[in-house]
């Protein structure tokens, strides 16, 4: 491996104490010119460039970063990155604590609504650490404005959806086939027994009740398939009202209790403090929680554990769903929100698309982390009521 030769400036810095005044002045001028050159290079970039520490203190921000985050060029001291983007610290915690790189897509509301892709990577401060190692750690943050890309993607999805309605309808018809056949058979049984109603005995009555129960379950399954289909192609606006997320979550868990018990899945709900209310559509939240819990249950073997943690920060309520399932491969994780993309036999590939759309309608954010063979964590971030009001006012 080739060894980089030190520059003339580096050689002069190594013997700084022996330099005379005129040489020091010349060195300072050269350093100033080089700094100015790097400043101009970074400021012509379209991507925002930041250097921060683990506390979010900003050591450097180029012109694009100022523009994306709404910073004034003449600000004497910059606020922390965590203050500029509330909730970001929690989303970046794995990289801040573990030391690896991390990519996230964010929706910023200030100074104007934007979609931004954030890439964070750690590096060591020059000269080595003095004191604790953590004090020498810095993080380079690259912000890329993907608003146009998102809009183009949404428009492409809309056009593709129109073209694929026939294919989707065929898939829905196939999904409806088995429950309809079962429903038809059991209704025929009910009809035959009703014809012999005068001679019905206790055993026949029990069989009749059981057949009716099966019919009701199959009808409910049909309703779910049709609801997914309609919501995917014609999402309705969110009817926002003051809502307690934990109350809605418990309702969904109660509804899914039997299915989870049959699968041998253990559910743990943790709420460290009283979780405040948010503005949300209760029915749409149920759809989000139902889809996430069902996905987690289907990814786990009997004896699996689903851990749901609720917490708050100054601006948001966060719900994290962590399962002990098979995890998601990186190539599938990148396509998680694509319509009709699924890795499950018989899956329609619309569940996570619906979840993403509902979260966007609630000014929320969804983040997914997964390790194949270990499990998946899906984190939902909802703005607090007062945060939504401030955003609308600003």
N, C-alpha and C positions, 0 to 999 in steps of 0.2 A: 504494500500500500504506500502511495506517495505521501511524503511528509510536506505539509505546507510551510513554505519559507515565511518568516516574519516580515512584515512590511517595514518601510523606513520609519513610519510613525511608531510602530510597536517597538522597534529597536531603540528609538529615542525615549519612549516611555520607560523602558527597562533601566535606563541610566538617567532618570529624571533629575535626581539630586545633583548630578555633576554638570548639568546644563547651565550656561550663562543666561543673562537676562534677555538678550536679543534672540537667542535660540528659543527660549521659552515663549517669547512673543510670537515668533514665527510658527512654533508648534501649535499654540493656541489658535492662530489664524487658520492653519491647515485643518485642525480639528473642527473649527467652526464651519469651514467650507464643506467638509465631508458630511457634517451633520446636516447642513442645509441641503446638500445633494440628496441624502436619504429622505429628508422631509419632503422634498419635491417629488421624489419617486413614489413614496407612500401616498402622497396627497393626490396624485393623478389616477390612482387605482379606484375602480368603481366599488370594490368591496370595502366594507368598514374593517379597520384593523385596530385592535385594542390590545394592551398589555395590562393584565390585572393580577392581583394576588388572591389568596384564598379567601380574604375578607371582602373581595369585590372592589378594592381600591384601584382606581384607574391611574396607571403610571404614564400611559400614552394612548392617544386616540387620534387617528388621521381625519381628514376632512369628511370622508364618506361616513365614518362612524358618528361624527358630530351631526351630520345631516339625518342619518337614520334614527338616532336617539334623541334628536331635538335639543342638542347642546349648543350653547352660544360660543362662538370662537373667542370672545373676550372674557369668558369666565375664568376667574383667578384660581378657583379650586373646583374640581369636578366632583359631583356626587358619586357614591358607589354604584357599581353596575346593578347591585341587588335593589337599590332604591329606584333606579331608572326603569328596571324591568321587574316589578314585584313578582315573586314566585319563581324566578329563574334559579335562585340558589338551590331550591329543593330539587328542581329538575336536573341540575348539573352535579348534585351531590355525589353520584357514583364516580365521576371523574375527579372531583375536588378531593375526595377521600382516598380513592383507589389509585390515582395517578395515570390512568389511561386517557386516550382521546375520546371525544364524544361529539355526536352530531344531533342536533335537534331542529325541528321546524317550529317557529313561533309566529303568533299573530300579534303585532304591536298595534296599539291604539293611539299612541302619541309619538310625534306631532301630527301624524295622519295614519289611518289604517294601512298597514303593510303586512305582507307575509315575508318572513325572513328565515333563511337557513343559517344556523349558528354552528360553527365548528370550533371546538376548544381543545387545545393540546398543551400539556405542561412542558416547562423547560426549567433548567437550573439557572440561577442568577450567575453572571460572570464572576470569576474569582473564587468560586467555592462558597460553601456555607460558613457563616460565622454564628455560632450558637446552634439552636435546633435546626434540623434539616428543613423543617417546614418553612422557616423564615426565608430560606433562599429560593423557595419554589415560586415560580411565576407561571402565568398561563397566557398563551397567545389566543386571542379570540378573533375569528374571521366572521363577519356578517355579510351575507349575500342577499340582496333584495330579489325575492322570487315572486313578487306580486303578479307580474305579467305572466310568468310561467304558470302560476296557479290559475289565473284567469283563463289562459289558453287551455290548460288541462281540464278545467271545469267545462269550458265550451266544447272541447273534444268529447268529454264524457257525455254531455247532453246530446250531441249529434250521434254518437255511437249508440246511445240508449234508444233513440228513435229507430235506428237501423236494426237493433237487436230485439225489438219488441216481439216479433214473431217467434224468434228462438226462445226468448224468455217465457212466452206464453206456452210454448210446447213443453218446456221444462216444468212449468207449474201444472200443466195438465197431467204430466207423468207423475208428479208428486201427489196429485189428487187421486190418482187411479187406485192405489192400494187402500187408503182409508175409505174411499167410496164403495169399493167392492165389499169391504168388511161391514160397512154401514148397511149396505143392501142386504147382505146375508142375515144380519141380526134383525133387521126390520122384518124380513120374511118370517123369521122364527117368532117374533112378537105377533105378527099377523096370524100365523097358524094357531098359536096358543090362545089368542083372543077369540078365535072362532070356537074354541072348545071351553070358553070361559065358564059355562055352567058346571062343568065337571072338574074345575081346577082344584087341585089339592095343594098342600103346603109346599111340597117339593117343586111343583110346577110354578108356584108363585115365586119361590126363590130364584128359579131359573129365569123367570120373566124379569125380575128386578135386575139380575146380573146382566141380562141382554140389554136392558135399557141403559145401564151404567156404561157398558161398552160403547153404545151409540153416542151417549153424551161425550165421552172422551174423544171419540173419533171426530165428532162435530167440532169440539174445541181445537183439535189439531188442524182441522180444515180452516178454522177461523185464523189460526196463527199463520198458516201458509199464505192465505189470501191477504192478511194484514201486512206481512212482509213484502209481498208483491206490490200492493197498492202504495205502501209508504216509500218504496224504492223508486217508483216512477212518478209519484205525485205527493211529495212531502208537504205537510200542512204547516202553517206558521205556528210558532210556539205560543201557547196561552200562558203567559208568565204570571205567577202569583207567589206570595211568600210561602216557602216550602222548607220543611226539615228533611234533609237528605236521609238521615238515619231512619226516620219513620217510613219513608218510601222503601228504603232498602229492606227493612224488616218485613214489610208487606210482601215484597217479592220473594224473600227467603221463605216466608210461610207458605206461599203459593208453590214454591219449588221443593218444599221439604221432603215430600214423598219421593220425588225423582232422585234427589241427592242421597236420601237414605238407601234407596235401591242400588245406587252406584257405590255405596260405602264411602261417600265423601264427607269429611268432617269440616265444618265451617266455623271459623273463629272471627268474631267482630271485635275490633279494638277501637275505642274512641277515648283519646287521652283527656280531652276536656269537653265541656258542653259545646256541641257543634252548632254554630249559629245558622240562622235561616239564610237561604239564598232565593233569588227570583228564578223560578223554574216552572216548567209545564209538568205536572205530576205524572200524567199518562206517558209522556215521552221519556221521562226519567225511568219509569218502570220498564220501558222497552230497552233502554240502555243497560240497566242492571240485569234484566232477564237475559239479554244476549251475552253479556260478559260472563255471568255465572254459568250459563249453559255451555259456553265455549270452554271455560275452565274445567267443568265437570267432565266434558267429553274428552279432554286432553289427559285426564288422570285415570290411573288404574284404581281398583277397589282399595280403600285404605288411604287414598290421597287426602291432602289438606288444602283447603282454600282459606287464606287469611285476608281479611278485609280491614284495612286500617284507615281511620278518619283522623285528620288533624287540620289545623288552621295556621295561617300566618297573618301578617298585617293586612293582606289584600285578598286572600283566597281561602276556600275550603278545598282540601285535597282528599280524594278517596283512592286508595291503592288496593288493587285486587291481585294477590300473589298466589299462584297455584304451584303445586309440586308435580306438574305434568311433564310431558315429553319435550316441551319447548318448541320454538319455531326456528327453522333454518334461516340463515341470513338472507338467502335469495327469496324466501317466502315472506320474510319480515318486510322487505322493501316493497312488496306488492300487496301488503295487508289490506289496504283501503281501496284497492282496485275493484270495480264491479265485476262480479261473476268469477273472481279468482278464489278458488277454495282448494284445500288439501284434504277435506273430509269427504268420504264416500257419501253421496247423496246430498251434499251441501249445495246451497244455491249461491254462495259467494256474495250475499247482500248484507249480512249481519253487521260487519264492521263498517261498511259504507254508511249504513243507517246510523250507527253509533256516532261516527264522525260528523255527519250532517246535524244530528241533534245537538252535539256539543258545540258546534259552530253557531247554531241558532241561539244557544245560551251564552254566547261570548266566552265559551270555555275552551279548554285545550285537552288533548289526549296524547299521552306518551306511552310507548310500548317498549319494554326491555325484555329480552328473552335469551336464554342459554339452552341450546339443544341438550336434552337429557337431564336438565335440572329444573326447568320451569319458566314461567312467564309472569311478568308484573305489568299490569295496565293501570296507569295513574290518570285519574280524571281531575281536572282543575276547574273549579267554579269560582267566578268573582263574587265577593261579598256584596250584599245589597248596597252598602254605601259606596263601594268601589264602582259599581255599575252607574250609580248616580253621578259620581265625579267624572267618569269617562264621558257620559252623555253631556254634562254641563260644559266640559272642556272642549 
